[in-house]
């Protein structure tokens, strides 16, 4: 059984037992329709307020991602700086070796020793050239990472500013709507006292399954105000009698007429 058919069945069963309840069905219909109007107002408040928390959450996630990116770039910068320093140290060591080998060449006993020292000097020169090349590569990478850090920090600053604004807006909306929502909630609780628990449970189930949160709707142009399917004339007559709870056979919503709407507005 689908959720809609289950909601329809639940509401219909309760409708069939209305004759066992002391409070007249008409009063229950007025309470139900009034409850629907209040819950719809609460839904609107939550929708208005609900968009901002999502925006705030998105900004917080983006800020966290940007901060992670900055931290990663800074770690890479530290690695490149360490590598540059290591290569600079290697160049110093090569220069010291070259100087020592050149001094040793002044005191060699034969050409073999001289040639061996010459090769060592050439090797150290090659090592210095390689280190200088690596320093150049690391420096270029450092410049790139530094620029990326700068851009990421600029974005981070902008998003943090946006977050402060959104948090301020959210705080203002919460303060403005908190009392209204609390008053509406209290009214809904008072109305629920006029309805037996089983009917409230059915009402809540229908609201949960309805995309627009409407569990109680009027007849509009001979059709259900929720799903817009035509309501048979006999059912319309039963609805106007206010003798029992009538639900839409297509969507399971509870149906009321204009008279119920007028009485709710008068109250």
DATANOR-V689886 format. One record per run of one state. SS is the DSSP state (~ for helix, > for strand, _ for the rest). FROM is the first residue (numbers start at 1). TO is the last residue. If there is no record, write none. Layout:
[[SS FROM TO] [SS FROM TO]]
//
This chain:
[[_ 1 2] [~ 3 16] [_ 17 17] [~ 18 20] [_ 21 24] [~ 25 105] [_ 106 110] [~ 111 192] [_ 193 196] [~ 197 209] [_ 210 215] [> 216 220] [_ 221 222] [> 223 224] [_ 225 229] [> 230 230] [_ 231 232] [~ 233 241] [_ 242 246] [> 247 247] [_ 248 253] [> 254 256] [_ 257 257] [~ 258 266] [_ 267 267]]
//
